Amino acid sequence: MSDEKTTHFGYQDVPEAEKAGMVHGVFSRVASKYDVMNDLMSLGIHRVWKDAMMDWLAPRSGQRLLDVAGGTGDVAFRFLKRAPGATAVVCDLTEPMLIEGRKRAEAEKLAESLDWVVGDAMALPFPDASFDVYTISFGIRNVTRIADALTEAYRVLRPGGRLMVLEFSRIPNDLMQKAYDLYSFNVIPAMGQVVAGDRASYQYLVESIRKFPDQETFAAMIRDAGFGQVKYRNMTMGIAALHSGWKL
């Protein structure tokens, strides 16, 4: 019998050592259509959620942001526009996502304030206490060991630093959750096939949402990593949730 640890990749059980490569494959394949698909899948609502994230975060000039799994730069661009004089690093496991981000018009205007780094959320290539804010949007559910990513977030934040996570979550109403499931499993993979030519990657993304812990369980994981004043807010009835914590 094998002692090899396993984890989930959507609804499949896979060896822990293989998950990062599989996730890398998904995002490499969908990178060029990632932003278009986000708009289509959420009917543009992901933009409202990211703006709500910025409202709660209240970026300030002089702050240094680390946006992990930051992909095409959506969150970093918003942060820098709200806080001229701030700086940001977008860190992502998948270089094709960062390349797509660099192509965006905002990237040129904000180039002096913005760096793009290939890196793993579970082993960040940054020194201790080097950022004021750590954000991760729709990325932490793809990490092999979520607890390790939260530990790393705590490590790279300065005392008084803030963690904010935007992630798909659970709708508290069972009937509405069922309706959302019907949409997710029937519409999103088909849309992925038509728009990105990739049904399997979007099937994985839908399944990965269902495997992610609910709001209370995830909040407890953030506390376990050492964060204080941990709170969350549901977005659009709980389809997504914003989690906040502080390195006190």
ABEGO torsion letter per residue (X at the ends): XBABBBBBBEABBBBAAAAAAAAAAAAAAAAAAAAAAAAAAAGGAAAAAAAAAAAAAGBBBGBBBBBBGAEAGAAAAAAAAABBGBBBBBBBABAAAAAAAAABAAAAAAAAABBBBBBBAABBABBBGABABBBBBGAAAABABAAAAAAAAAAABBBGBBBBBBBBBBBABAAAAAAAAAAAAAAAAAAAAAAAGBAAAAAAAAAAAAABBBAAAAAAAAAAAGBBGBBBBBBGGGABBBBBBBBX
